[in-house]
Amino acid sequence: MNQKVVVTAGAAGIGLEIVKAFAATGATVFVCDINETALEELKQNVPGVLTKVCDISNRSDVESMVTFGAEALGGLDVLVNNAGIAGPTAPVEEINPQDWEKVMQVDINGTFYVTRAAIPFLKKSAAGVILNMSSLAGRFGYENRSPYSTAKWGIIGFTKTLSIELGKYGVRANAILPGAVAGPRIDHVLQSRAEANGTTLEEEKDKAMAIQSLKGFVDPKNIAALVVFLASDSAKMISGQILPIDGDAQAAS
Ligand SMILES: NC(=O)c1ccc[n+]([C@@H]2O[C@H](COP(=O)([O-])OP(=O)(O)OC[C@H]3O[C@@H](n4cnc5c(N)ncnc54)[C@H](O)[C@@H]3O)[C@@H](O)[C@H]2O)c1
């Protein structure tokens, strides 16, 4: 489709799968990430990808990164705001305010900085698209994860507002809400729960699956395929929507 795409935090995890999926469509992809080593590896593994080290919570770095990226790409059609950190696990009264602020600084303020800087370029595109990575935690309350849940609900309000503001310029905005994603991160979470609860890994997996209609973790490749679809012309009338990809989860856990 020859799209010009920016992906934040695209050097690992879900972002990496999104980068690979866009590259496979013939898109030119620019990736920012805080992990320089992972960006170097990415350049080896996905030829043609453009990269820059950037922490999205640093406003001045973000502004120069977005301008650099859009100029390197020769324009901008798709912005994927994938970057987001998980933050602390504790009840609200025990959360260190600095830990709370860090989550807001990356997940909310960082997403705002990137989007604000990208909008002038997206308006010039024939079919501009913004895709924001929220979470299951942006659809439900999430015990002991209030900063993350608050930030991910915030991403929904941001997305719906962007859709209204930018529709007249032909720019669409949607949010994607993954559930528990397959990979080392969920394995580690479940192993820690098993150790804390004196249970087995299998028991913790069964408990996690009890809240889902479809029993299984989400394949990050499927998230990437959803992102590519939502950025495509086939989705040209889809904007302002939240798209869960979570096996029909009934709660966040
Ligand atoms: N993994 C899951 O189970 C899951 C579920 C729902 C939603 N999400 C959301 O999906 C997105 C990606 O999650 P993931 O699990 O793939 O992430 P991850 O923890 O695997 O990290 C991916 C990349 O983010 C980069 N990064 C971290 N902080 C950054 C910053 N401030 N600026 C730039 N880059 C930064 C890291 O260097 C890393 O390369 C996040 O917004 C996350 O909240 C993840």
The ligand as a MOL file (V3000), in Angstrom:
LIG
                    3D

  0  0  0     0  0            999 V3000
M  V30 BEGIN CTAB
M  V30 COUNTS 44 48 0 0 0
M  V30 BEGIN ATOM
M  V30 1 N 1.6660 -7.0680 26.4270 0
M  V30 2 C 0.4090 -7.0480 26.7930 0
M  V30 3 O -0.1000 -8.0350 27.3920 0
M  V30 4 C -0.4580 -5.8490 26.5040 0
M  V30 5 C -1.8480 -5.9460 26.6750 0
M  V30 6 C -2.6470 -4.8420 26.3990 0
M  V30 7 C -2.0810 -3.6610 25.9550 0
M  V30 8 N -0.7310 -3.5740 25.8010 0 CHG=1
M  V30 9 C -0.1840 -2.2890 25.3350 0
M  V30 10 O 0.5020 -2.4930 24.1160 0
M  V30 11 C 1.6160 -1.5990 24.0140 0
M  V30 12 C 2.8900 -2.3850 23.7850 0
M  V30 13 O 3.0350 -3.3030 24.8440 0
M  V30 14 P 4.2210 -4.4040 24.8800 0
M  V30 15 O 3.8350 -5.3790 25.9430 0
M  V30 16 O 4.5070 -4.8690 23.5130 0 CHG=-1
M  V30 17 O 5.4200 -3.4970 25.4060 0
M  V30 18 P 6.8710 -3.9280 25.9350 0
M  V30 19 O 6.9000 -3.7660 27.4060 0
M  V30 20 O 7.2250 -5.2610 25.3350 0
M  V30 21 O 7.7810 -2.7710 25.3150 0
M  V30 22 C 7.8390 -2.5420 23.9230 0
M  V30 23 C 8.8700 -1.4650 23.6450 0
M  V30 24 O 8.5310 -0.2360 24.3080 0
M  V30 25 C 9.7340 0.4890 24.4630 0
M  V30 26 N 9.5030 1.6430 25.3580 0
M  V30 27 C 9.2170 1.5990 26.6950 0
M  V30 28 N 9.0690 2.8450 27.1810 0
M  V30 29 C 9.2450 3.7020 26.1340 0
M  V30 30 C 9.2410 5.1180 25.9990 0
M  V30 31 N 9.0170 5.9080 27.0550 0
M  V30 32 N 9.4680 5.6670 24.7830 0
M  V30 33 C 9.7170 4.8800 23.7160 0
M  V30 34 N 9.7510 3.5230 23.7780 0
M  V30 35 C 9.5230 2.9420 24.9660 0
M  V30 36 C 10.6680 -0.5900 25.0030 0
M  V30 37 O 12.0300 -0.2130 24.8610 0
M  V30 38 C 10.2860 -1.7840 24.1270 0
M  V30 39 O 11.1380 -1.8960 22.9900 0
M  V30 40 C 1.6000 -0.7920 25.3230 0
M  V30 41 O 0.9050 0.4330 25.1320 0
M  V30 42 C 0.8380 -1.6870 26.2850 0
M  V30 43 O 0.2350 -0.9780 27.3420 0
M  V30 44 C 0.0840 -4.6400 26.0730 0
M  V30 END ATOM
M  V30 BEGIN BOND
M  V30 1 1 1 2
M  V30 2 2 2 3
M  V30 3 1 2 4
M  V30 4 1 4 5
M  V30 5 2 4 44
M  V30 6 2 5 6
M  V30 7 1 6 7
M  V30 8 2 7 8
M  V30 9 1 8 9
M  V30 10 1 8 44
M  V30 11 1 9 10
M  V30 12 1 9 42
M  V30 13 1 10 11
M  V30 14 1 11 12
M  V30 15 1 11 40
M  V30 16 1 12 13
M  V30 17 1 13 14
M  V30 18 2 14 15
M  V30 19 1 14 16
M  V30 20 1 14 17
M  V30 21 1 17 18
M  V30 22 2 18 19
M  V30 23 1 18 20
M  V30 24 1 18 21
M  V30 25 1 21 22
M  V30 26 1 22 23
M  V30 27 1 23 24
M  V30 28 1 23 38
M  V30 29 1 24 25
M  V30 30 1 25 26
M  V30 31 1 25 36
M  V30 32 1 26 27
M  V30 33 1 26 35
M  V30 34 2 27 28
M  V30 35 1 28 29
M  V30 36 1 29 30
M  V30 37 2 29 35
M  V30 38 1 30 31
M  V30 39 2 30 32
M  V30 40 1 32 33
M  V30 41 2 33 34
M  V30 42 1 34 35
M  V30 43 1 36 37
M  V30 44 1 36 38
M  V30 45 1 38 39
M  V30 46 1 40 41
M  V30 47 1 40 42
M  V30 48 1 42 43
M  V30 END BOND
M  V30 END CTAB
M  END
